[in-house]
Structures are given as C-alpha cells and as structure tokens.
C-alpha cells in the first residue's frame, strides 16, 4: 500500500457517515472507523489535509504532466484511480498521479478538494455546484477526455409502461440539461 491517507465510506444515512480512515507510511499503519455528521465532514477533510492548497499558492497544473508534482485526491470509483486519462489532440494518454488521499466516493473527493487537500478528478455533474459557487476551479480543460455518454436503459418491451414513459419524459431533458447538451430544454 502506498503512503498516504485513505478514506472509505462504509455507510451513510441522512444524519451521519461511518468512515474507515487508514493512514500509513514506511514506518507505521493506522486504521480507525469513525462516525461523523455531514456538517463535520468538511472539518474532517481539513484536519486530514497535510499541506496547503496548490491553487491558493498560485502554483497549479498547466499541463497533465505537471500533476506528478502535485498532491492529488484519487477516487476509487474509476477503474484506475491513480492513472488519469487526458486528451492530447487526437490521442489519449494516462498520467500516473501522486495520491496523498484516496476516497471511495465522488462526494468525499469534492469535499476534500474544497478543503484544500489536493487536486481531485470527478465527473462534471459531480462537481457542478462547487464550480458554479467558485469553491473550486477547473484545471486542464484543454486536455479533458472526450465526454462519456449517459444513457437511461430499460428492458426492451413492445409497449413501454406508462410509469416508465412518464419517468423518461421527465428525466431525459433534465439529464440533457445537467450534462450540458445543446438545445436541452425543460418544459
């Protein structure tokens, strides 16, 4: 296991989360399970951050290769959490990132990034609100990989049940708008 801090969400409800926090280095390994309220999660992330944010110091990544000298927050929701894909003209390239903090939910990655724990990579809809509010800034836009398609899937049927049709009619324009598709209108 690499040195650093790993936060794994065990479960959550409307009031609290159960987290497993593991920290290790070459000399020690420490693991604890804690319960924390949603409001205190940001404070926890700030307490675990071992450095000040690169963005506030004015040194931020201007190309994907710069990420090797920055602390990153890796999200285990991706197949290769510590290898981030970037687009270079018509090809893509994987960049190995240094992770001080590994989390197992996009929400935790966003909260940690807001708390200056490092640079996080999540899907655009998972970070839309913090970007709009200015809590986070978008880096490396020119190198973003091709957007992944989002689909609503259901079993093939001769006639689509009315409840399913109503859901599709409701959800499709909202999903298109949230993902930034052009001409997405909600009636």
Secondary structure as GFF3:
##gff-version 3
##sequence-region A 1 187
A	DSSP	beta_strand	4	12	.	.	.	ID=ss1
A	DSSP	beta_strand	16	24	.	.	.	ID=ss2
A	DSSP	beta_strand	29	37	.	.	.	ID=ss3
A	DSSP	three_ten_helix	38	40	.	.	.	ID=ss4
A	DSSP	alpha_helix	41	48	.	.	.	ID=ss5
A	DSSP	alpha_helix	54	57	.	.	.	ID=ss6
A	DSSP	three_ten_helix	64	69	.	.	.	ID=ss7
A	DSSP	beta_strand	71	75	.	.	.	ID=ss8
A	DSSP	beta_strand	83	88	.	.	.	ID=ss9
A	DSSP	beta_strand	91	96	.	.	.	ID=ss10
A	DSSP	beta_strand	98	103	.	.	.	ID=ss11
A	DSSP	alpha_helix	106	114	.	.	.	ID=ss12
A	DSSP	beta_strand	119	120	.	.	.	ID=ss13
A	DSSP	three_ten_helix	124	126	.	.	.	ID=ss14
A	DSSP	alpha_helix	128	133	.	.	.	ID=ss15
A	DSSP	three_ten_helix	141	143	.	.	.	ID=ss16
A	DSSP	alpha_helix	162	178	.	.	.	ID=ss17
###
